[in-house]
Amino acid sequence: MTHLIRSACLTHYAEVAQSVGLDPELMLKKATLPLTAIARADIRIAASAVRKLFEMSAAASGCETFGLRLAERGDLSYLGPVALVIREQPTVGLALQALSRFLHIFHEGLILKLERHDDTVIVAVVLQARAQRQAMEAAVGTIYGVIRALSGQDWRPLEVHLMHSPPLDRRYHRQFFGCDINFDSDFDGIVCRATDMDRRIPWADPKLASYVQSRVDALYGRPESFEEKVGALVRQLLGSGDCRIERVAEHLACDRRTIHRRLADCGTTFSEIVDTARAELAARLVEDRTTPAADMAELLGFSAQSAMARWFRHRFGCSITQWRKDHRPLLTSDQRGEAGLR
């Protein structure tokens, strides 16, 4: 299964890589990640490629704490829509429960488990893939940063546990977490006081939290199929002028044949997905009469207006000018559905 992660996880990759003597663009190419991943926070990329990037970066630079250095620069915005839900919860405990529920929106392969043991709570971090040192430390470091952002800068965990062996120098870990680090442990995660879960989040608005949670749940509540993942990437890449299947494959850390095969299993093709996404966007753009045809062509991923014009007439049965003059034909319900006009 291809697990995706928001490219926000690489927001500070370039500066961390440069600080340890690496060329960030070269490292992304070696990990077969799109260069746009470090410029945009809202696209999704393969978690396996990110894990590979972190391990390669640590090995190439000799920096054993590469993953933690990335986590240190992160904030709640990394989580995207998930941050909107958790920051409005009344207590840290409820915020972590919400984070556990919606974490897949940020990282499909990351699971958070909360376990109560008398006067302590274990926040266990599980990666649904072979856990590698840098990726796991980045994940645990990110969760630590989330708890601290919600609890206040005075908060510290009781212990941090990591299943891998210790680094040669443990000082950075101790400085980062501010507590004892147990390496070669039987789980990855953070041990907190049970009373920490009752800490109030001062800026929280429970009414707003309920509304935001319902909206996020409606939009992201169920796992996406492979077809939906490809469709989401196509919609993100369409206006970039480079919505080729090779580019989508780069985001999914696979090859074009794999995409063709898996989409065939879903009963569709890559061309059909691109055409549907174009139709949905075109239907919105054409209603805005101030949008020039040249801009429309670029946003729809066409290299020339003439190509867009031919496609539009074939797809909708009229020209853009006719549509904007309200001479467009009445579409059947099936045609409206295909054009994204439901």
N, C-alpha and C positions, 0 to 999 in steps of 0.2 A: 504494500500500500504506500502511496506517495503522500507523506505528511507535509503540509505547507506551514510556513511561518511568515509573519509580517516582516517586511524588509526593514522595519523600524529597529530590529535587533542589530542592524549594521549602521545605525545612525552615526556612531562615533568610531566605526571601524577604521576609517582613513587616518584619523589623528592618533589612535592607539598604534596602528601599524607603523606609521611614520616615526612615532616616538621610540620604537624599538628597532629602527633601521630598515623597515620593509617598504617596498613599493606596493601600495594598496591595489592599484589597478592590475599589476602583474599577478598578485596573489589571487584576486578575484577570477582572473582568466584561468589560472591553474586549477581553481576549484570549479571551473565551468559555471560561474555565476554571472548574470548580466551586470554590466557596469552601472546601470541605472539603479541597482539595488542600494547603492550608497548615497544616491542623490534624492531618492523618493522613499518615504516611509510607509506608503499605503499600498505597495504592490506585494504580492506573495511569491515566495520562492521556496525551493525544496529544502526542508530541514536537514536532509542528509548532506546536501552541498554546503550548508552553513557549518555543520559539524566538521566536515572535511576542511573547510577554510580555517576554522579555529585551530584544529590540530596542526595543520601545515604551517600556520603563522607562528604557533608556539615553537615548533621544531626548527623552522628556518631562522627565527630570531634568538632562540635559546632562552626565551622568556617563559618560565613555567607558570606564571600568573596571568597569562594573556586573557583568558576568559573572565577572570575576576576584574581585570582592568577595564574591560568593556562594561561589565555590570556596574562598576563604580560610577560610570558616567551616565547611566540610565536614569529614567524617571517614570512616573506613571503614564506619561504620554506614549511610551513604548507600547502599551496595551491597547491603544486605539479605543474602540467603543467599549471595551471591558472597563476601562478606567472610569467612564461615565457612570457605570453601575456601582462600582465598589466605593468610589469616593463619597457617595451620598448615603451609604449605609450608616446606621446610628452607632455601631460599635465595630471594633477591629475584628471580633469573632464573626459577626455577620458579614463583614466585608470579605473575609477569607472564604466563607461559605459560598458567597456569590462568585468570588474569583475561581473557586474550584469548579463551579457549574459552568462558567463561561470562558475558562482559560483556553479552550480549544479554538476560540476565535482568533486569539493571538498566535497560538502554536498548537497545531492539531495533534502533535505527538507528545505533549506534555500534560501530565496529570498531577493534581494536587490532592493529597489525602490528609484529613485532619483526624488525629487520634487523641482522645482524652485519657490520661493516666493519672488518677488522683489529682495532685496539685500541679500537674504539667500537661502541656499539649504538644504533641509532635506534629509538625507540618512537614509531611513527607513529600519529596519531589521525585516523580517517576518519569523517565523518558522511555517512550514506547519504541525503543531501538537499542542497539548495543551502546550502553553508556560509555562515552569517552570523556576523559578527564576535563578538557577545556569546555566542552559543551555543558557538562554537568555543573562545573563550577560557575559558569555563566548563568545557568538556570537557577541554582541555589542562591547565587549572589543577587539575581534579579528579584526573586521572591523576598529575600532579606530586605532589599531596598524598598519594595512595596510595603512591607510591614512597618518599616521605620518611617516611611513617608506618612502612613496613616496614624502611627502611634506617637510620633514626635521624636526629635533628635536625641532625647535622653534615653530612649528605649534601647535595650540590648538583650539578645537571646541568652539563655542559660548555656547552651552548647550548640555546636554545629557538627553534623556527622557527614562524612564522605566515605564512600565505599572503596575508593582507590587509595593507592599508597601515598604517603606524604611526599612533598617536594623536598629538595635538598635544603632549602631555606624556608622556614615556616613563618617568618616575621610578617610578610605581607598579608597572609591569611589572618593572623592574629590582629593586625592593625585594622583590616577591613571589617571583620566581624565583631571585634571587641570582646571575644570570649574564647573559651577553650575549643579547639578543633579536634575531633576524634576521627582520624583516618583509619582505613582498613575496617570500617564499621560495617554493620549488617544492613544499613539503609542510608539513603541520602536525604538530608533534610535539616530542619531547625527545631530545637527544643525550646519552648517558651514556658513561662509561668502561666498557669490557668487564668490567673487574674488579669493577664495582659489582654485576654480576649474580651474583657469587659470595658476596656478603655474606650471612652467616648471619642468620636470623630467630631471635632468642634464645628466644622463647616457643613456637616451633613444635613440634608433635607430629606427625611424619610418619604414624604409625599412625592418629591421629585424622583427619588430612588425607585419607587413603585412604578411610576410612569416610564422612566428610562428602561427599567428592567423588562417591562412588558414589550417595549418597542424592540429592544435588542433581542429578546427571546423570539419575537415574531420574525425578525430578519435573519437571525443566525441560530435559531434553536435546534435545528437538526443538521446532522453531518451532510456535507455535499457529496453528490456522486461525482465520478470522474468527469462526466459530461459537463456538470455544473462548474467544476473547477476550471476546465478549459474555457468555458463560456465567460467566466469572471475574468480570466486573464486576457482573453480576446478583447473584452470591453475596456480593460485598462490600457491595453497596448494599441488599440485601434487608431487613436489620434497621434501616435508617435511616428507614424509613417513606416513602422517596422513591425507589422503584425503577422509575420511569416510563421509557419508551423515550427521552423527551426528555433525561433525566438521563444515560442511557448514551450517547446521541449527543453530549452535551457532553464526556464523557470521551474519546470517539473523534474529536472535532473534525469531525463530519459532521452531517447532518440525519436525521430519522426515516425519510424515504423511502429514503435510502441504506441504512440498516440493514435495512429490510424487503426491499429488492431483493437485497442481498448474502446475507441469510439464506435467501431463497427460492432463490437459486443453490445454497445448501448443503443444500436440501431440508428446511428447518425454518422456524419462525416465532419471533418474539420471545415470544409468549404461551406457546408450548411450552417454551421455554428457562426462562422464569420458573416455569412450573408444575413442571417437573422439579426445579429448584433448591429450590422450596418443599417438594416431596415428600422430597427428600434430607434437608433440615434438619428437617422435621416428624418423619421417622422416627427421628431422633436425639433430638429434644426429647421426644417422647411416651414414650420409654423411661425418661426421668428423671422419676419420679413426683412429684418435689418441685417441678417447674416449674409454676406456676399457669397456667391457661388464658389469663388476660389477658396474661401475659408471652409466652406462645407466640404469641398473635395479633400482638403488637407485633414480635417477632423474625421472624415470617413475612411481615410487611408488610401486615397487614390492619388496617383502621381500627376494626373492631368484632369482638368474639368471635363474634357470630352469623354473620358472613360467613365467618370461619375455620371454624366448625363445619359450615356447609353445604359448603364446599369439601372439608373433611376427609372427610366422609361420602361425597361423590361420588368422591373420589380413592381412598379405601381401602375403601369398602364397609361402614364401621362408624363409630360415634362414638368420640371420644377416650376416653370413660369405658369403653366396651366394650373398646377396645384395651388399656387399662391393667388391666382385669380379666382379661386373657388370654383374652378371648372373640373376639379378632380372627380373621378368616377366614384359612385357609391360602392364600397367594398362589401363583400359578404362577410359574415362573422368569421369564417375560416381565413379569409384573406386578411382581415384585421388582426387576427391572432398571429398570423405569420409575420405581419409587419410590425408587431409589437404595439398594436393600437387597442388592445382590450381595455 
